[in-house]
Amino acid sequence: MTQWQKLKNLIFAVLEILFAALILVLRDKDFSHLNIPGAERLTQGVVSYYLIMTVFMIVMLINGIRFIVFYFTMARFMTGGRGMLYRGILYTDLALYTLSLNSVPVNYIMTYVTAILIISGAINLFQAFDILKLGGFWQFKLVQGIVTIGLAFYGFTHLHQPMVLSGICAIALIYDAIMQVIAVFTPTRIITIP
């Protein structure tokens, strides 16, 4: 990992922790008394969901556009580069789908957030098994996947309690940030093929 990648990972970890703190602060707030259209839906715990969905949409849209631009500038000349185009289209599609969730009941949003956590944990497990096959240090990804899936299943059993699920999302973000900081300070093993 280069110095720039380490710095970038540390900055993202700090931003994740700050975002998790904002979720925890907003999950107890009730904005239903405000005199704005749609304020009756902004009950306790719901505001943090809309914040989570908005940030998720922005991050997915940025990543989708980044992968699509990378495909047309470089990856189309690479072996397996078409996968970058598919990832860009998928991320952009997820961002636009997330944008359309502003008028659905909160339970659907909570189901969507737990499904995202399950998919994220499954990706971490698959990455751990790939690293294990290569003989690398796979334990971080395995633990990260198990914890994320465990948090998602716990949240799935509490779909009617928005404050619990907001806390679970905040814990998942903090845990991911801690794992990124650990990965920054863990020496990278280089696998060579003789």
N, C-alpha and C positions, 0 to 999 in steps of 0.2 A: 504494500500500500504506500503510495507516494505521500509526501508531506501535504500536498493540496487535498488529496482524498481524506487524509486524517482530519485536517482542518474542516473540510466540508461535513464530514460525519459528526464532528463535535458541534458544529453550528446547528445541524439538523437535530441533534439530540437535545440541545438547549431549547430550540424552538418547540420540540415535542413536549418537553417538560412545562414550558410556559403555556402552551395550548391546553395541556391537561389541567394545569392550575386554573385556567380560565373556565374550563368545563366544570370543575368542582365548585368554583365560585358561583357560576350561573345556574347550577342545577337546583339550588334552593330558592331562586328568585321567582316571583310571580308577577308577570307583566300584564295580566288580564284586565287590570283596572285602567290601563292607559286609554286615552281617547283617540285611537288610531284604528283604521279598518283591519279586521282580523285579529285584534288584540284579545278577543275572548278565547282564542285557541292557545295563547301563550301562558298556560298555567305552569305550576311548579314542575320543574324537570323537563319541560318541553322546549324551552329556549335553547338549552344546551344541545338538544337533538338537531335543531335547525342550524346551529353553529357547526356541529359535526358534519352535517350534510353539505353545508356551504363550503367548508374547507376541503372536504373530500372531493367535491365537484371541481374546485379550482385546481387541486393537486392532480387529479386524473386528467383534466383538460390540458394542463401544462405538459404532463408526461406524454399524453397522446400526441400532441402537436410536435413535441420534441422527437419522439420515435418516428413519426411520419417524415419530418424534415431530415432526420438522420438517414432514413431509407433512401430518399431521393438524392441526397448529397453524397452518401458513401456506401451504405449497406447494400444497395442493389448490385454492386460490383463484388460483394463478398459471398462466400459460400454460406448458405443458410440465411442470407440477408433478408429474404422475404418475410421471415419471422418477425423482424422489426416492424415491417409494415402492418402485419396482422396485430401485433401488440399495440401499435399506435391507433389502429382502427378500434380495437377492443376498448382501450382506455378512453378514447374520445366518446365512444358509444356509452360507456358506463357514466361518464361525466354528464352527457346529455340526458340520460335516463334519471340520474340523480337530480338534475335540475327540474325534471317533471314531477318530482315527488312533493311539491309544496302544497298540494291541495288534497292529499290523501290522509286518512286517519293516522294518528301517531303510532298505533300498534303496527301498522305496515312499515313505518320508518324504523321502528325498533327491530322488527324481523329482518329488515334489510341490513341494519348495522350488525346484528349478530351473524348473519350470513357472511358478511364481509370479514368478520373476525374468524369464522370457521375456514373460509377460503385462504386467508392469510396464514393461519396456522398450518393448513395442509401444504401450502407452498413451502413453508419452513421445514416441514417433515420431509418432503421430497428432496429439498436441497440437502438436508442432513444425510439422507441415504445416498445421494450422488457423491457427496464429499467423502462418505465412508468407503465407497467403492474405489475412490482415488487415493485413499489412505491419508486423507487430511484430518483436520481437527473438526469433527462433526458434532461434538457434544453441545456447543452453543446453539446451533440451529435446532437440534432435537429438543432441548429444554424449552427454547423459545416457542416452538410449534406446539408442544404439549401444554404449556401454560396458556397460550392464546386460545387453543381449542377448549381447554377447561374453563376459561373465563367466558367464552362464547356459550358453552352449554349451560353454565350457571345463569348467564343472562337470558338464555332462551326459556328457562323455567320461571323467570321474573318479568315476563313481557308486559304485565299490567302495572309494573312499578317503574316509571320512567327514571326516578332518582337513582335506583339501584343500577339500571343499565348505563346511565351517564357515568356513574362511579366506575363501572367495569371498563368502559371505554377509556376513561382517564388512567386507570391502573394499567391497561394494555399499552397505552402510549408511554407512560413512565417506564414500564418494564422494557419496552422496545428501545427507549433512549438509553437505559442502563446497559443493555446488551450492545448497543452501538459504541458506547464509551469503552466497554470492556474489549470489544473487537479492535478498537483503535490502539489500545495499549498492549494487545497480545501480538507477539512477533508472528509474522506471516511465514508459513512454511512453504518453501518452493519445492515443487515436485519435478524431478528431472527423470527423463526416460533415457536409459543408457543405450 
